[in-house]
Amino acid sequence: MKKLLTWGAIGLITTALLDPLLYSMLDRPIPWLRDILMAAGGILCFYLLIKNRDYL
């Protein structure tokens, strides 16, 4: 479970930060809602890791 949350947090936050850069290079509109949801999911994974660090 710890590895899944770690991968989820790192993957979602990294994708949320790099996705607007990719879309701007392709001259396409940036899907802000999707990026905000991915960042929120990554932050939630980090929160769960910190909150349950004694149990994981």
N, CA, C and O atoms as a Tripos MOL2 file, in Angstrom:
@<TRIPOS>MOLECULE
protein
  224   223    56     0     0
PROTEIN
NO_CHARGES

@<TRIPOS>ATOM
      1 N           0.8290   -1.1890    0.0000 N.3       1 MET1
      2 CA          0.0000    0.0000    0.0000 C.3       1 MET1
      3 C           0.8750    1.2540    0.0000 C.2       1 MET1
      4 O           0.5550    2.2450   -0.6570 O.2       1 MET1
      5 N           1.9810    1.2000    0.7430 N.am      2 LYS2
      6 CA          2.8680    2.3550    0.8140 C.3       2 LYS2
      7 C           3.4680    2.6540   -0.5590 C.2       2 LYS2
      8 O           3.5620    3.8130   -0.9620 O.2       2 LYS2
      9 N           3.8670    1.6220   -1.2620 N.am      3 LYS3
     10 CA          4.4680    1.8090   -2.5840 C.3       3 LYS3
     11 C           3.4440    2.3550   -3.5750 C.2       3 LYS3
     12 O           3.7770    3.1970   -4.4080 O.2       3 LYS3
     13 N           2.2150    1.8850   -3.4910 N.am      4 LEU4
     14 CA          1.1520    2.3740   -4.3750 C.3       4 LEU4
     15 C           0.8710    3.8550   -4.1290 C.2       4 LEU4
     16 O           0.7260    4.6250   -5.0790 O.2       4 LEU4
     17 N           0.7940    4.2550   -2.8670 N.am      5 LEU5
     18 CA          0.5590    5.6590   -2.5480 C.3       5 LEU5
     19 C           1.7350    6.5370   -2.9680 C.2       5 LEU5
     20 O           1.5430    7.6590   -3.4340 O.2       5 LEU5
     21 N           2.9430    6.0250   -2.8030 N.am      6 THR6
     22 CA          4.1180    6.7870   -3.2120 C.3       6 THR6
     23 C           4.1410    6.9820   -4.7200 C.2       6 THR6
     24 O           4.3500    8.0940   -5.2030 O.2       6 THR6
     25 N           3.9250    5.8990   -5.4660 N.am      7 TRP7
     26 CA          3.8910    6.0020   -6.9210 C.3       7 TRP7
     27 C           2.7550    6.9040   -7.3860 C.2       7 TRP7
     28 O           2.9180    7.6780   -8.3290 O.2       7 TRP7
     29 N           1.6180    6.8060   -6.7340 N.am      8 GLY8
     30 CA          0.4780    7.6560   -7.0960 C.3       8 GLY8
     31 C           0.7810    9.1180   -6.8530 C.2       8 GLY8
     32 O           0.4860    9.9640   -7.6970 O.2       8 GLY8
     33 N           1.3660    9.4210   -5.7150 N.am      9 ALA9
     34 CA          1.6720   10.8150   -5.3960 C.3       9 ALA9
     35 C           2.6900   11.3910   -6.3730 C.2       9 ALA9
     36 O           2.4780   12.4670   -6.9310 O.2       9 ALA9
     37 N           3.7820   10.6850   -6.5790 N.am     10 ILE10
     38 CA          4.8300   11.1810   -7.4620 C.3      10 ILE10
     39 C           4.3430   11.2520   -8.9020 C.2      10 ILE10
     40 O           4.5880   12.2400   -9.5940 O.2      10 ILE10
     41 N           3.6590   10.2170   -9.3540 N.am     11 GLY11
     42 CA          3.1730   10.1960  -10.7360 C.3      11 GLY11
     43 C           2.1430   11.2760  -11.0190 C.2      11 GLY11
     44 O           2.2210   11.9570  -12.0420 O.2      11 GLY11
     45 N           1.1870   11.4370  -10.1280 N.am     12 LEU12
     46 CA          0.1400   12.4240  -10.3650 C.3      12 LEU12
     47 C           0.6680   13.8520  -10.2980 C.2      12 LEU12
     48 O           0.2990   14.6840  -11.1260 O.2      12 LEU12
     49 N           1.5160   14.1430   -9.3360 N.am     13 ILE13
     50 CA          2.0420   15.5090   -9.2210 C.3      13 ILE13
     51 C           2.9740   15.8250  -10.3900 C.2      13 ILE13
     52 O           2.9230   16.9260  -10.9400 O.2      13 ILE13
     53 N           3.8120   14.8830  -10.7690 N.am     14 THR14
     54 CA          4.7060   15.1080  -11.9020 C.3      14 THR14
     55 C           3.9160   15.3190  -13.1860 C.2      14 THR14
     56 O           4.2280   16.2220  -13.9620 O.2      14 THR14
     57 N           2.9090   14.5070  -13.4140 N.am     15 THR15
     58 CA          2.0840   14.6480  -14.6080 C.3      15 THR15
     59 C           1.3240   15.9620  -14.5920 C.2      15 THR15
     60 O           1.1920   16.6100  -15.6300 O.2      15 THR15
     61 N           0.8230   16.3680  -13.4340 N.am     16 ALA16
     62 CA          0.0840   17.6250  -13.3450 C.3      16 ALA16
     63 C           0.9870   18.8190  -13.6300 C.2      16 ALA16
     64 O           0.5130   19.8360  -14.1380 O.2      16 ALA16
     65 N           2.2730   18.7180  -13.3150 N.am     17 LEU17
     66 CA          3.1940   19.8200  -13.5850 C.3      17 LEU17
     67 C           3.7050   19.8240  -15.0180 C.2      17 LEU17
     68 O           3.9170   20.8930  -15.5910 O.2      17 LEU17
     69 N           3.9040   18.6510  -15.6060 N.am     18 LEU18
     70 CA          4.4620   18.5760  -16.9520 C.3      18 LEU18
     71 C           3.4050   18.6270  -18.0540 C.2      18 LEU18
     72 O           3.7300   18.9710  -19.1910 O.2      18 LEU18
     73 N           2.1740   18.3010  -17.7530 N.am     19 ASP19
     74 CA          1.1110   18.2720  -18.7600 C.3      19 ASP19
     75 C           0.8610   19.6460  -19.3880 C.2      19 ASP19
     76 O           0.7470   19.7250  -20.6110 O.2      19 ASP19
     77 N           0.7690   20.7330  -18.6100 N.am     20 PRO20
     78 CA          0.5860   22.0380  -19.2610 C.3      20 PRO20
     79 C           1.7620   22.4300  -20.1560 C.2      20 PRO20
     80 O           1.5730   23.0930  -21.1760 O.2      20 PRO20
     81 N           2.9640   22.0250  -19.7800 N.am     21 LEU21
     82 CA          4.1320   22.3110  -20.6050 C.3      21 LEU21
     83 C           4.0350   21.5940  -21.9460 C.2      21 LEU21
     84 O           4.3270   22.1820  -22.9870 O.2      21 LEU21
     85 N           3.6340   20.3490  -21.9270 N.am     22 LEU22
     86 CA          3.4850   19.5760  -23.1550 C.3      22 LEU22
     87 C           2.4030   20.1640  -24.0480 C.2      22 LEU22
     88 O           2.6020   20.3120  -25.2540 O.2      22 LEU22
     89 N           1.2590   20.4990  -23.4600 N.am     23 TYR23
     90 CA          0.1660   21.0490  -24.2540 C.3      23 TYR23
     91 C           0.5210   22.4180  -24.8210 C.2      23 TYR23
     92 O           0.0880   22.7500  -25.9240 O.2      23 TYR23
     93 N           1.2870   23.2120  -24.1030 N.am     24 SER24
     94 CA          1.6800   24.5190  -24.6390 C.3      24 SER24
     95 C           2.6680   24.3690  -25.7870 C.2      24 SER24
     96 O           2.6660   25.1870  -26.7060 O.2      24 SER24
     97 N           3.5120   23.3400  -25.7550 N.am     25 MET25
     98 CA          4.4290   23.1060  -26.8730 C.3      25 MET25
     99 C           3.6850   22.6310  -28.1130 C.2      25 MET25
    100 O           4.1200   22.8950  -29.2340 O.2      25 MET25
    101 N           2.5700   21.9360  -27.9250 N.am     26 LEU26
    102 CA          1.7800   21.4400  -29.0440 C.3      26 LEU26
    103 C           0.7590   22.4560  -29.5350 C.2      26 LEU26
    104 O           0.0060   22.1670  -30.4650 O.2      26 LEU26
    105 N           0.7180   23.6470  -28.9250 N.am     27 ASP27
    106 CA         -0.2350   24.7050  -29.2770 C.3      27 ASP27
    107 C          -1.6750   24.2380  -29.1740 C.2      27 ASP27
    108 O          -2.4980   24.5420  -30.0380 O.2      27 ASP27
    109 N          -1.9720   23.5150  -28.1380 N.am     28 ARG28
    110 CA         -3.3330   23.0710  -27.8370 C.3      28 ARG28
    111 C          -3.7980   23.7400  -26.5530 C.2      28 ARG28
    112 O          -2.9720   24.1680  -25.7460 O.2      28 ARG28
    113 N          -5.1050   23.8380  -26.3520 N.am     29 PRO29
    114 CA         -5.5850   24.4080  -25.0860 C.3      29 PRO29
    115 C          -5.2520   23.4800  -23.9170 C.2      29 PRO29
    116 O          -5.3260   22.2570  -24.0360 O.2      29 PRO29
    117 N          -4.8880   24.0800  -22.8000 N.am     30 ILE30
    118 CA         -4.4630   23.3110  -21.6230 C.3      30 ILE30
    119 C          -5.6990   22.8800  -20.8360 C.2      30 ILE30
    120 O          -6.5220   23.7250  -20.4830 O.2      30 ILE30
    121 N          -5.8480   21.5840  -20.5540 N.am     31 PRO31
    122 CA         -6.9960   21.0990  -19.7630 C.3      31 PRO31
    123 C          -6.7630   21.3420  -18.2680 C.2      31 PRO31
    124 O          -6.2980   20.4540  -17.5530 O.2      31 PRO31
    125 N          -7.0870   22.5430  -17.8080 N.am     32 TRP32
    126 CA         -6.7750   22.9390  -16.4410 C.3      32 TRP32
    127 C          -7.5070   22.1030  -15.4070 C.2      32 TRP32
    128 O          -6.9440   21.7850  -14.3590 O.2      32 TRP32
    129 N          -8.7490   21.7430  -15.6820 N.am     33 LEU33
    130 CA         -9.5080   20.9550  -14.7060 C.3      33 LEU33
    131 C          -8.8360   19.6090  -14.4610 C.2      33 LEU33
    132 O          -8.7070   19.1760  -13.3160 O.2      33 LEU33
    133 N          -8.4170   18.9590  -15.5130 N.am     34 ARG34
    134 CA         -7.7330   17.6700  -15.3850 C.3      34 ARG34
    135 C          -6.4220   17.8180  -14.6100 C.2      34 ARG34
    136 O          -6.1000   16.9760  -13.7720 O.2      34 ARG34
    137 N          -5.6700   18.8750  -14.8840 N.am     35 ASP35
    138 CA         -4.3990   19.0860  -14.1850 C.3      35 ASP35
    139 C          -4.6240   19.3860  -12.7030 C.2      35 ASP35
    140 O          -3.8700   18.9170  -11.8500 O.2      35 ASP35
    141 N          -5.6430   20.1550  -12.4050 N.am     36 ILE36
    142 CA         -5.9490   20.4630  -11.0020 C.3      36 ILE36
    143 C          -6.3810   19.1980  -10.2660 C.2      36 ILE36
    144 O          -5.9950   18.9860   -9.1160 O.2      36 ILE36
    145 N          -7.1810   18.3570  -10.9250 N.am     37 LEU37
    146 CA         -7.6150   17.1060  -10.2920 C.3      37 LEU37
    147 C          -6.4400   16.1470  -10.0770 C.2      37 LEU37
    148 O          -6.3790   15.4610   -9.0560 O.2      37 LEU37
    149 N          -5.5110   16.0970  -11.0300 N.am     38 MET38
    150 CA         -4.3320   15.2400  -10.8560 C.3      38 MET38
    151 C          -3.4610   15.7350   -9.7090 C.2      38 MET38
    152 O          -2.9620   14.9340   -8.9180 O.2      38 MET38
    153 N          -3.2750   17.0460   -9.6140 N.am     39 ALA39
    154 CA         -2.4810   17.6000   -8.5100 C.3      39 ALA39
    155 C          -3.1660   17.3350   -7.1750 C.2      39 ALA39
    156 O          -2.5040   17.0010   -6.1920 O.2      39 ALA39
    157 N          -4.4830   17.4830   -7.1360 N.am     40 ALA40
    158 CA         -5.2140   17.2190   -5.8920 C.3      40 ALA40
    159 C          -5.1100   15.7420   -5.5020 C.2      40 ALA40
    160 O          -4.9880   15.4200   -4.3200 O.2      40 ALA40
    161 N          -5.1580   14.8530   -6.4810 N.am     41 GLY41
    162 CA         -4.9920   13.4270   -6.1960 C.3      41 GLY41
    163 C          -3.6080   13.1120   -5.6580 C.2      41 GLY41
    164 O          -3.4710   12.3020   -4.7410 O.2      41 GLY41
    165 N          -2.5780   13.7420   -6.2140 N.am     42 GLY42
    166 CA         -1.2220   13.5480   -5.7160 C.3      42 GLY42
    167 C          -1.0450   14.0750   -4.3090 C.2      42 GLY42
    168 O          -0.3810   13.4470   -3.4850 O.2      42 GLY42
    169 N          -1.6380   15.2280   -4.0280 N.am     43 ILE43
    170 CA         -1.5700   15.7910   -2.6820 C.3      43 ILE43
    171 C          -2.3160   14.9000   -1.6990 C.2      43 ILE43
    172 O          -1.8760   14.7210   -0.5640 O.2      43 ILE43
    173 N          -3.4440   14.3400   -2.1310 N.am     44 LEU44
    174 CA         -4.2000   13.4200   -1.2700 C.3      44 LEU44
    175 C          -3.3790   12.1710   -0.9580 C.2      44 LEU44
    176 O          -3.3910   11.6890    0.1750 O.2      44 LEU44
    177 N          -2.6660   11.6430   -1.9530 N.am     45 CYS45
    178 CA         -1.8080   10.4840   -1.7020 C.3      45 CYS45
    179 C          -0.7100   10.8150   -0.6950 C.2      45 CYS45
    180 O          -0.4320   10.0210    0.2030 O.2      45 CYS45
    181 N          -0.0800   11.9900   -0.8400 N.am     46 PHE46
    182 CA          0.9330   12.4020    0.1300 C.3      46 PHE46
    183 C           0.3300   12.5640    1.5140 C.2      46 PHE46
    184 O           0.9490   12.1810    2.5070 O.2      46 PHE46
    185 N          -0.8680   13.1280    1.5930 N.am     47 TYR47
    186 CA         -1.5320   13.3010    2.8800 C.3      47 TYR47
    187 C          -1.7770   11.9510    3.5440 C.2      47 TYR47
    188 O          -1.5410   11.7940    4.7420 O.2      47 TYR47
    189 N          -2.2490   10.9810    2.7720 N.am     48 LEU48
    190 CA         -2.4980    9.6490    3.3260 C.3      48 LEU48
    191 C          -1.2040    8.9790    3.7790 C.2      48 LEU48
    192 O          -1.1890    8.2680    4.7840 O.2      48 LEU48
    193 N          -0.1120    9.2060    3.0320 N.am     49 LEU49
    194 CA          1.1800    8.6580    3.4450 C.3      49 LEU49
    195 C           1.6370    9.2440    4.7700 C.2      49 LEU49
    196 O           2.1300    8.5230    5.6370 O.2      49 LEU49
    197 N           1.4730   10.5510    4.9260 N.am     50 ILE50
    198 CA          1.9250   11.1980    6.1590 C.3      50 ILE50
    199 C           1.0170   10.8450    7.3200 C.2      50 ILE50
    200 O           1.4920   10.6030    8.4300 O.2      50 ILE50
    201 N          -0.2910   10.8130    7.0740 N.am     51 LYS51
    202 CA         -1.2410   10.5350    8.1440 C.3      51 LYS51
    203 C          -1.0800    9.1110    8.6810 C.2      51 LYS51
    204 O          -1.1790    8.8870    9.8880 O.2      51 LYS51
    205 N          -0.8340    8.1620    7.8000 N.am     52 ASN52
    206 CA         -0.7680    6.7560    8.1890 C.3      52 ASN52
    207 C           0.6530    6.2060    8.1660 C.2      52 ASN52
    208 O           0.8440    5.0170    7.9100 O.2      52 ASN52
    209 N           1.6440    7.0380    8.4260 N.am     53 ARG53
    210 CA          3.0340    6.5770    8.3240 C.3      53 ARG53
    211 C           3.3810    5.5180    9.3590 C.2      53 ARG53
    212 O           4.2830    4.7130    9.1250 O.2      53 ARG53
    213 N           2.6960    5.4940   10.4940 N.am     54 ASP54
    214 CA          2.9830    4.4820   11.5150 C.3      54 ASP54
    215 C           2.3840    3.1190   11.1500 C.2      54 ASP54
    216 O           2.8960    2.0830   11.5730 O.2      54 ASP54
    217 N           1.3170    3.1190   10.3760 N.am     55 TYR55
    218 CA          0.6270    1.8760   10.0320 C.3      55 TYR55
    219 C           1.1470    1.2490    8.7420 C.2      55 TYR55
    220 O           0.9730    0.0510    8.5180 O.2      55 TYR55
    221 N           1.7820    2.0550    7.8950 N.am     56 LEU56
    222 CA          2.2150    1.5160    6.5990 C.3      56 LEU56
    223 C           3.5880    0.9340    6.6850 C.2      56 LEU56
    224 O           4.1110    0.4360    5.6880 O.2      56 LEU56
@<TRIPOS>BOND
     1     1     2 1
     2     2     3 1
     3     3     4 2
     4     3     5 am
     5     5     6 1
     6     6     7 1
     7     7     8 2
     8     7     9 am
     9     9    10 1
    10    10    11 1
    11    11    12 2
    12    11    13 am
    13    13    14 1
    14    14    15 1
    15    15    16 2
    16    15    17 am
    17    17    18 1
    18    18    19 1
    19    19    20 2
    20    19    21 am
    21    21    22 1
    22    22    23 1
    23    23    24 2
    24    23    25 am
    25    25    26 1
    26    26    27 1
    27    27    28 2
    28    27    29 am
    29    29    30 1
    30    30    31 1
    31    31    32 2
    32    31    33 am
    33    33    34 1
    34    34    35 1
    35    35    36 2
    36    35    37 am
    37    37    38 1
    38    38    39 1
    39    39    40 2
    40    39    41 am
    41    41    42 1
    42    42    43 1
    43    43    44 2
    44    43    45 am
    45    45    46 1
    46    46    47 1
    47    47    48 2
    48    47    49 am
    49    49    50 1
    50    50    51 1
    51    51    52 2
    52    51    53 am
    53    53    54 1
    54    54    55 1
    55    55    56 2
    56    55    57 am
    57    57    58 1
    58    58    59 1
    59    59    60 2
    60    59    61 am
    61    61    62 1
    62    62    63 1
    63    63    64 2
    64    63    65 am
    65    65    66 1
    66    66    67 1
    67    67    68 2
    68    67    69 am
    69    69    70 1
    70    70    71 1
    71    71    72 2
    72    71    73 am
    73    73    74 1
    74    74    75 1
    75    75    76 2
    76    75    77 am
    77    77    78 1
    78    78    79 1
    79    79    80 2
    80    79    81 am
    81    81    82 1
    82    82    83 1
    83    83    84 2
    84    83    85 am
    85    85    86 1
    86    86    87 1
    87    87    88 2
    88    87    89 am
    89    89    90 1
    90    90    91 1
    91    91    92 2
    92    91    93 am
    93    93    94 1
    94    94    95 1
    95    95    96 2
    96    95    97 am
    97    97    98 1
    98    98    99 1
    99    99   100 2
   100    99   101 am
   101   101   102 1
   102   102   103 1
   103   103   104 2
   104   103   105 am
   105   105   106 1
   106   106   107 1
   107   107   108 2
   108   107   109 am
   109   109   110 1
   110   110   111 1
   111   111   112 2
   112   111   113 am
   113   113   114 1
   114   114   115 1
   115   115   116 2
   116   115   117 am
   117   117   118 1
   118   118   119 1
   119   119   120 2
   120   119   121 am
   121   121   122 1
   122   122   123 1
   123   123   124 2
   124   123   125 am
   125   125   126 1
   126   126   127 1
   127   127   128 2
   128   127   129 am
   129   129   130 1
   130   130   131 1
   131   131   132 2
   132   131   133 am
   133   133   134 1
   134   134   135 1
   135   135   136 2
   136   135   137 am
   137   137   138 1
   138   138   139 1
   139   139   140 2
   140   139   141 am
   141   141   142 1
   142   142   143 1
   143   143   144 2
   144   143   145 am
   145   145   146 1
   146   146   147 1
   147   147   148 2
   148   147   149 am
   149   149   150 1
   150   150   151 1
   151   151   152 2
   152   151   153 am
   153   153   154 1
   154   154   155 1
   155   155   156 2
   156   155   157 am
   157   157   158 1
   158   158   159 1
   159   159   160 2
   160   159   161 am
   161   161   162 1
   162   162   163 1
   163   163   164 2
   164   163   165 am
   165   165   166 1
   166   166   167 1
   167   167   168 2
   168   167   169 am
   169   169   170 1
   170   170   171 1
   171   171   172 2
   172   171   173 am
   173   173   174 1
   174   174   175 1
   175   175   176 2
   176   175   177 am
   177   177   178 1
   178   178   179 1
   179   179   180 2
   180   179   181 am
   181   181   182 1
   182   182   183 1
   183   183   184 2
   184   183   185 am
   185   185   186 1
   186   186   187 1
   187   187   188 2
   188   187   189 am
   189   189   190 1
   190   190   191 1
   191   191   192 2
   192   191   193 am
   193   193   194 1
   194   194   195 1
   195   195   196 2
   196   195   197 am
   197   197   198 1
   198   198   199 1
   199   199   200 2
   200   199   201 am
   201   201   202 1
   202   202   203 1
   203   203   204 2
   204   203   205 am
   205   205   206 1
   206   206   207 1
   207   207   208 2
   208   207   209 am
   209   209   210 1
   210   210   211 1
   211   211   212 2
   212   211   213 am
   213   213   214 1
   214   214   215 1
   215   215   216 2
   216   215   217 am
   217   217   218 1
   218   218   219 1
   219   219   220 2
   220   219   221 am
   221   221   222 1
   222   222   223 1
   223   223   224 2
@<TRIPOS>SUBSTRUCTURE
     1 MET1         2 RESIDUE 1 A MET
     2 LYS2         6 RESIDUE 1 A LYS
     3 LYS3        10 RESIDUE 1 A LYS
     4 LEU4        14 RESIDUE 1 A LEU
     5 LEU5        18 RESIDUE 1 A LEU
     6 THR6        22 RESIDUE 1 A THR
     7 TRP7        26 RESIDUE 1 A TRP
     8 GLY8        30 RESIDUE 1 A GLY
     9 ALA9        34 RESIDUE 1 A ALA
    10 ILE10       38 RESIDUE 1 A ILE
    11 GLY11       42 RESIDUE 1 A GLY
    12 LEU12       46 RESIDUE 1 A LEU
    13 ILE13       50 RESIDUE 1 A ILE
    14 THR14       54 RESIDUE 1 A THR
    15 THR15       58 RESIDUE 1 A THR
    16 ALA16       62 RESIDUE 1 A ALA
    17 LEU17       66 RESIDUE 1 A LEU
    18 LEU18       70 RESIDUE 1 A LEU
    19 ASP19       74 RESIDUE 1 A ASP
    20 PRO20       78 RESIDUE 1 A PRO
    21 LEU21       82 RESIDUE 1 A LEU
    22 LEU22       86 RESIDUE 1 A LEU
    23 TYR23       90 RESIDUE 1 A TYR
    24 SER24       94 RESIDUE 1 A SER
    25 MET25       98 RESIDUE 1 A MET
    26 LEU26      102 RESIDUE 1 A LEU
    27 ASP27      106 RESIDUE 1 A ASP
    28 ARG28      110 RESIDUE 1 A ARG
    29 PRO29      114 RESIDUE 1 A PRO
    30 ILE30      118 RESIDUE 1 A ILE
    31 PRO31      122 RESIDUE 1 A PRO
    32 TRP32      126 RESIDUE 1 A TRP
    33 LEU33      130 RESIDUE 1 A LEU
    34 ARG34      134 RESIDUE 1 A ARG
    35 ASP35      138 RESIDUE 1 A ASP
    36 ILE36      142 RESIDUE 1 A ILE
    37 LEU37      146 RESIDUE 1 A LEU
    38 MET38      150 RESIDUE 1 A MET
    39 ALA39      154 RESIDUE 1 A ALA
    40 ALA40      158 RESIDUE 1 A ALA
    41 GLY41      162 RESIDUE 1 A GLY
    42 GLY42      166 RESIDUE 1 A GLY
    43 ILE43      170 RESIDUE 1 A ILE
    44 LEU44      174 RESIDUE 1 A LEU
    45 CYS45      178 RESIDUE 1 A CYS
    46 PHE46      182 RESIDUE 1 A PHE
    47 TYR47      186 RESIDUE 1 A TYR
    48 LEU48      190 RESIDUE 1 A LEU
    49 LEU49      194 RESIDUE 1 A LEU
    50 ILE50      198 RESIDUE 1 A ILE
    51 LYS51      202 RESIDUE 1 A LYS
    52 ASN52      206 RESIDUE 1 A ASN
    53 ARG53      210 RESIDUE 1 A ARG
    54 ASP54      214 RESIDUE 1 A ASP
    55 TYR55      218 RESIDUE 1 A TYR
    56 LEU56      222 RESIDUE 1 A LEU
